[in-house]
């Protein structure tokens, strides 16, 4: 064999060896990628709460996949996603509200219709779905992205938008198998999480009036007290009772009584904010907690509600009748030294506020009903 032929053969062998080494390296990298995405995907599916799911999708995904940002976009067909994910938790809301894009399927049909069922990589997603990243604060522009649709059955429920400042992070002609597996697992996890929260909400609802039940109120009230302590804010607690409700049942029947309670519950919800907590406490009695609300604001709300209830006619086939409500309330800042303890006990505060509001309600009843009374440890205002 000539020297030239031997040199060519050696060069060819070296080239083949380099090619083989590249394939082996690529195979190992793909194996690591698959393990990374599968591990993350299984953790996402196993997420036990909305916060855990958001942490994995919008924080852990960034860290483990070496990204600069991640956005979760969801179509809100039941108009409950924000409530179910944030559950009035301000910490979660502040952390993720700019990275969780919730589309109203009626008001934002343009955005909803733009969501495609096919993954898209490179610079194109930045142009097509720039609105998803509009709430993000960044000092440098994103140069590549991965758009991953979240599909369940024949429906698209949203998308996962992965962003990078590196233009080579998501080449437009790169394979999407690993990313598609991640998006499938994310879609399953999101759907499961929302359904679990809906089931949990049902267990916390009063069957008749569809407001929360006492069990849920007791849990949330303590959470709101802890939040109030942390932010040094105010919190109002009020009891609302339908006057002479037994007479309504005795005169018009229990079915009419039930309809009256449903109507009163709806009026209460209409007059309060989405962040307020309304529950049926038992029988014809309701309870409400109004976070970040001053006593004066609560008095104005209660006054309008009382007047609306009084002026609303309840119609039967041959006659109509009116009902009134009595309202007793107290507020957190009336507790004095208790709110300034080193380690305030939220359960003790909750029990005391409920007791004060109940005393105010009792006074409203004893003074003739159809009125609002505020209980203060030092002075009672009517």
C-alpha positions as CSV (number, residue, x, y, z in Angstrom):
1,X,0.0,0.0,0.0
2,X,1.4,3.4,-1.0
3,X,2.1,6.1,1.5
4,X,-0.6,8.3,-0.1
5,X,-3.2,5.5,0.1
6,X,-2.3,4.8,3.7
7,X,-2.6,8.5,4.6
8,X,-6.0,8.7,2.9
9,X,-7.2,5.6,4.7
10,X,-6.0,6.9,8.0
11,X,-7.7,10.3,7.4
12,X,-10.9,8.5,6.5
13,X,-10.7,6.3,9.6
14,X,-10.1,9.4,11.7
15,X,-13.1,11.1,10.1
16,X,-15.3,8.1,10.7
17,X,-14.1,7.9,14.3
18,X,-14.9,11.6,14.8
19,X,-18.3,11.1,13.3
20,X,-18.9,8.1,15.6
21,X,-17.7,10.1,18.6
22,X,-20.1,12.9,17.6
23,X,-22.9,10.5,17.4
24,X,-22.1,8.9,20.7
25,X,-21.8,12.3,22.3
26,X,-25.1,13.4,20.8
27,X,-26.7,10.2,21.9
28,X,-25.5,10.7,25.5
29,X,-26.7,14.3,25.4
30,X,-30.1,13.2,24.2
31,X,-30.2,10.6,26.9
32,X,-29.4,13.3,29.5
33,X,-32.1,15.5,27.9
34,X,-34.7,12.8,28.0
35,X,-33.9,12.0,31.6
36,X,-34.0,15.7,32.5
37,X,-37.4,16.3,30.8
38,X,-38.9,13.1,32.0
39,X,-37.9,13.7,35.6
40,X,-39.2,17.2,35.4
41,X,-42.4,16.0,33.7
42,X,-43.1,13.4,36.4
43,X,-42.6,16.0,39.1
44,X,-45.0,18.3,37.3
45,X,-47.7,15.6,37.2
46,X,-47.1,14.8,40.8
47,X,-47.5,18.5,42.0
48,X,-49.8,18.5,44.9
49,X,-51.0,22.1,44.8
50,X,-51.4,25.0,42.4
51,X,-48.3,26.7,44.0
52,X,-46.2,23.5,43.6
53,X,-47.3,23.3,40.0
54,X,-46.4,26.9,39.2
55,X,-43.1,26.6,41.0
56,X,-42.2,23.6,38.8
57,X,-43.5,25.1,35.5
58,X,-42.3,28.6,35.9
59,X,-39.3,28.4,38.2
60,X,-37.8,24.9,38.1
61,X,-38.1,24.7,34.3
62,X,-36.1,27.9,34.0
63,X,-33.3,26.5,36.2
64,X,-33.1,23.0,35.0
65,X,-33.5,23.7,31.3
66,X,-31.2,26.7,31.4
67,X,-33.8,29.3,30.2
68,X,-34.2,32.9,30.9
69,X,-38.0,33.0,31.3
70,X,-41.0,30.8,31.1
71,X,-44.7,31.8,30.7
72,X,-47.8,29.6,31.1
73,X,-50.8,30.7,29.1
74,X,-54.2,29.2,29.8
75,X,-57.6,29.6,28.2
76,X,-60.1,30.4,31.0
77,X,-63.3,28.7,29.6
78,X,-64.9,28.5,33.1
79,X,-63.6,31.9,34.3
80,X,-62.2,30.5,37.4
81,X,-58.5,29.9,36.7
82,X,-57.2,33.0,38.5
83,X,-59.2,32.2,41.6
84,X,-58.2,28.5,41.6
85,X,-54.5,29.1,41.1
86,X,-54.0,32.1,43.3
87,X,-56.8,31.3,45.9
88,X,-56.5,34.9,47.2
89,X,-52.9,34.3,48.0
90,X,-51.1,37.6,47.5
91,X,-47.6,36.0,47.6
92,X,-48.3,33.6,44.8
93,X,-50.0,36.3,42.8
94,X,-47.1,38.7,43.1
95,X,-44.6,36.0,42.2
96,X,-46.4,34.6,39.1
97,X,-49.1,37.0,37.9
98,X,-46.8,38.3,35.1
99,X,-45.8,34.7,34.0
100,X,-49.3,33.3,34.1
101,X,-51.3,34.6,31.2
102,X,-55.0,33.9,31.6
103,X,-57.1,34.4,28.4
104,X,-60.8,35.2,28.6
105,X,-62.3,32.9,26.0
106,X,-65.0,35.5,25.2
107,X,-63.2,38.9,25.4
108,X,-59.8,37.7,24.1
109,X,-60.8,35.5,21.2
110,X,-58.1,36.9,19.0
111,X,-55.3,35.6,21.3
112,X,-57.2,32.3,21.9
113,X,-57.5,31.7,18.1
114,X,-53.8,32.5,17.6
115,X,-52.8,29.5,19.7
116,X,-51.8,26.7,17.2
117,X,-51.6,23.0,17.9
118,X,-48.1,22.7,16.5
119,X,-44.9,23.4,18.5
120,X,-42.8,26.2,17.1
121,X,-39.1,27.0,17.8
122,X,-36.7,29.8,17.0
123,X,-37.4,33.5,16.5
124,X,-40.9,33.0,14.9
125,X,-42.6,32.3,18.3
126,X,-41.3,35.7,19.5
127,X,-43.1,37.4,16.7
128,X,-46.3,35.3,16.8
129,X,-46.7,35.2,20.5
130,X,-44.9,38.4,21.7
131,X,-48.0,39.3,23.8
132,X,-47.4,36.3,26.1
133,X,-44.1,37.9,27.2
134,X,-45.4,41.5,27.4
135,X,-45.6,41.5,31.2
136,X,-42.0,40.3,31.7
137,X,-39.3,42.7,32.9
138,X,-36.0,42.0,31.2
139,X,-32.9,44.1,30.5
140,X,-32.1,42.4,27.2
141,X,-34.3,41.1,24.4
142,X,-35.3,37.5,24.0
143,X,-33.7,36.0,20.8
144,X,-35.2,32.5,20.7
145,X,-38.2,30.7,22.1
146,X,-40.1,27.5,22.2
147,X,-43.9,27.6,21.9
148,X,-45.4,24.4,23.2
149,X,-49.2,23.9,22.9
150,X,-51.0,22.2,25.8
151,X,-53.4,19.7,24.4
152,X,-56.1,17.6,26.1
153,X,-58.1,15.4,23.8
154,X,-59.2,17.5,20.8
155,X,-58.9,20.8,22.7
156,X,-56.1,23.2,23.2
157,X,-56.1,24.5,26.8
158,X,-53.2,26.8,26.6
159,X,-49.4,26.9,25.9
160,X,-46.0,26.8,27.6
161,X,-43.7,29.6,26.3
162,X,-40.0,29.1,27.0
163,X,-37.7,32.0,26.4
164,X,-34.0,32.6,26.0
165,X,-31.6,35.5,25.3
166,X,-29.4,33.0,23.4
167,X,-30.4,33.0,19.6
168,X,-29.1,29.4,19.4
169,X,-31.0,28.0,22.4
170,X,-34.0,26.9,20.3
171,X,-33.0,26.4,16.6
172,X,-36.0,26.5,14.4
173,X,-35.2,23.1,12.8
174,X,-34.4,21.3,16.0
175,X,-36.4,18.3,17.1
176,X,-39.2,18.8,19.5
177,X,-39.8,15.3,20.9
178,X,-38.5,16.0,24.4
179,X,-40.3,19.3,24.6
180,X,-43.5,17.8,23.3
181,X,-43.3,15.2,26.1
182,X,-42.8,17.9,28.6
183,X,-45.8,19.8,27.2
184,X,-48.0,16.7,27.3
185,X,-47.2,16.2,31.0
186,X,-47.7,19.9,31.7
187,X,-51.2,19.8,30.1
188,X,-52.2,16.7,32.1
189,X,-50.9,18.4,35.3
190,X,-52.7,21.7,34.7
191,X,-56.0,20.0,33.9
192,X,-55.7,17.7,37.0
193,X,-54.8,20.6,39.2
194,X,-57.7,22.8,38.1
195,X,-60.2,19.9,38.4
196,X,-58.9,19.0,41.9
197,X,-59.3,22.6,42.9
198,X,-62.8,22.7,41.5
199,X,-63.7,19.5,43.5
200,X,-62.2,21.0,46.6
201,X,-64.2,24.2,46.1
202,X,-67.4,22.2,45.8
203,X,-66.7,20.5,49.1
204,X,-66.3,24.0,50.6
205,X,-69.6,25.3,49.2
206,X,-73.0,25.5,50.8
207,X,-75.2,23.3,48.7
208,X,-78.2,25.6,48.8
209,X,-76.8,29.1,48.4
210,X,-73.5,28.3,46.6
211,X,-71.5,30.5,48.9
212,X,-68.8,29.0,51.0
213,X,-69.6,26.9,54.1
214,X,-68.5,27.5,57.6
215,X,-65.6,25.0,57.4
216,X,-64.0,26.9,54.5
217,X,-64.6,30.3,56.2
218,X,-62.8,29.2,59.4
219,X,-59.8,28.2,57.4
220,X,-59.6,31.3,55.2
221,X,-60.4,33.7,58.0
222,X,-57.3,32.6,59.9
223,X,-55.2,33.0,56.7
224,X,-56.6,36.5,56.2
225,X,-55.7,37.4,59.9
226,X,-52.2,36.2,59.4
227,X,-52.0,38.3,56.2
228,X,-53.4,41.3,58.0
229,X,-50.8,40.9,60.8
230,X,-48.0,40.6,58.2
231,X,-49.1,43.7,56.3
232,X,-50.3,45.6,59.3
233,X,-53.6,46.2,57.5
234,X,-57.2,46.1,58.7
235,X,-59.8,43.4,58.4
236,X,-63.5,43.5,58.9
237,X,-65.7,40.6,60.0
238,X,-69.5,40.8,59.8
239,X,-72.4,38.6,60.6
240,X,-75.6,39.0,58.5
241,X,-78.9,37.5,59.6
242,X,-82.3,37.4,57.9
243,X,-84.9,39.0,60.2
244,X,-87.9,37.0,61.1
245,X,-86.9,34.1,58.8
246,X,-89.0,31.6,60.7
247,X,-92.0,33.6,59.9
248,X,-91.2,33.5,56.2
249,X,-91.0,29.7,56.4
250,X,-94.2,29.4,58.4
251,X,-96.1,31.8,56.2
252,X,-94.9,30.9,52.7
253,X,-93.3,27.5,53.1
254,X,-89.8,26.2,53.3
255,X,-89.3,26.3,49.5
256,X,-89.9,30.0,49.5
257,X,-87.6,30.3,52.5
258,X,-84.9,28.5,50.5
259,X,-85.4,30.9,47.6
260,X,-85.2,33.8,49.9
261,X,-81.8,32.6,51.3
262,X,-80.4,32.1,47.8
263,X,-81.5,35.6,46.8
264,X,-80.0,37.1,49.9
265,X,-76.7,35.2,49.3
266,X,-76.6,36.6,45.8
267,X,-77.2,40.1,46.9
268,X,-74.3,39.8,49.5
269,X,-71.9,38.6,46.8
270,X,-73.0,41.4,44.5
271,X,-72.2,44.0,47.1
272,X,-68.8,42.5,48.2
273,X,-65.6,42.2,46.2
274,X,-64.1,39.1,44.7
275,X,-61.4,39.0,47.3
276,X,-64.0,39.1,50.2
277,X,-65.0,35.8,51.8
278,X,-68.8,35.1,52.1
279,X,-70.1,31.9,53.8
280,X,-73.3,30.6,55.2
281,X,-72.6,30.1,58.9
282,X,-75.8,28.2,59.7
283,X,-79.6,28.5,59.1
284,X,-80.4,32.1,57.9
285,X,-77.0,33.5,59.1
286,X,-74.2,34.5,56.9
287,X,-70.6,35.6,57.7
288,X,-68.2,37.7,55.7
289,X,-64.6,38.7,56.0
290,X,-63.4,41.9,54.1
291,X,-59.6,42.0,53.9
292,X,-57.8,45.4,53.5
293,X,-61.0,47.2,54.3
294,X,-61.5,50.1,56.7
295,X,-64.4,50.3,59.1
296,X,-65.8,53.2,57.3
297,X,-65.7,51.4,53.9
298,X,-67.4,48.3,55.5
299,X,-70.1,50.5,57.0
300,X,-70.9,52.0,53.6
301,X,-71.0,48.5,52.0
302,X,-73.2,47.1,54.8
303,X,-75.5,50.2,54.6
304,X,-76.0,49.8,50.8
305,X,-76.6,46.0,51.2
306,X,-79.2,46.5,54.0
307,X,-81.1,49.1,51.9
308,X,-81.0,46.9,48.8
309,X,-82.4,43.9,50.7
310,X,-85.1,46.0,52.3
311,X,-86.2,47.5,49.0
312,X,-86.2,44.2,47.0
313,X,-89.6,42.5,46.6
314,X,-90.0,38.7,46.7
315,X,-92.8,37.7,44.4
316,X,-95.1,34.8,44.8
317,X,-98.0,33.8,42.4
318,X,-100.6,35.9,44.2
319,X,-98.6,38.2,46.5
320,X,-95.2,39.6,47.3
321,X,-93.3,40.3,50.5
322,X,-90.1,42.1,51.7
323,X,-87.4,41.0,54.0
324,X,-84.8,42.8,56.0
325,X,-81.4,41.8,57.4
326,X,-79.5,42.8,60.6
327,X,-75.7,43.2,60.4
328,X,-73.1,43.1,63.2
329,X,-69.5,43.8,62.6
330,X,-66.1,44.4,64.1
331,X,-62.7,45.2,62.7
332,X,-59.1,44.0,63.4
333,X,-57.8,47.3,64.5
334,X,-60.3,47.5,67.3
335,X,-58.5,44.7,69.1
336,X,-55.9,47.0,70.6
337,X,-52.9,45.4,72.4
338,X,-53.8,41.9,71.1
339,X,-52.8,42.8,67.5
340,X,-49.4,44.1,68.7
341,X,-48.3,40.9,70.6
342,X,-44.9,39.5,69.6
343,X,-46.5,36.3,68.4
344,X,-50.2,37.0,67.9
345,X,-52.4,33.8,67.8
346,X,-54.5,33.9,64.7
347,X,-57.0,31.4,66.2
348,X,-57.4,33.5,69.2
349,X,-57.9,36.7,67.1
350,X,-60.4,34.8,64.9
351,X,-62.4,33.7,67.8
352,X,-62.5,37.1,69.3
353,X,-63.5,38.9,66.1
354,X,-66.3,36.4,65.5
355,X,-67.5,36.9,69.1
356,X,-67.5,40.7,68.7
357,X,-69.3,40.5,65.4
358,X,-71.8,38.1,66.9
359,X,-72.4,40.5,69.9
360,X,-72.9,43.4,67.5
361,X,-75.5,41.3,65.6
362,X,-77.3,40.4,68.8
363,X,-77.5,44.1,69.7
364,X,-78.8,44.9,66.2
365,X,-81.5,42.3,66.7
366,X,-82.4,43.5,70.2
367,X,-82.6,47.1,69.1
368,X,-85.3,46.4,66.5
369,X,-83.5,44.6,63.6
370,X,-82.9,46.0,60.0
371,X,-79.8,47.9,61.1
372,X,-76.0,47.8,61.2
373,X,-74.2,47.7,64.5
374,X,-70.4,47.9,65.0
375,X,-68.9,46.4,68.1
376,X,-65.9,48.0,69.7
377,X,-64.4,46.7,72.9
378,X,-64.6,50.2,74.4
379,X,-67.6,51.7,72.6
380,X,-70.5,50.4,70.5
381,X,-71.5,52.5,67.5
382,X,-74.9,52.2,65.8
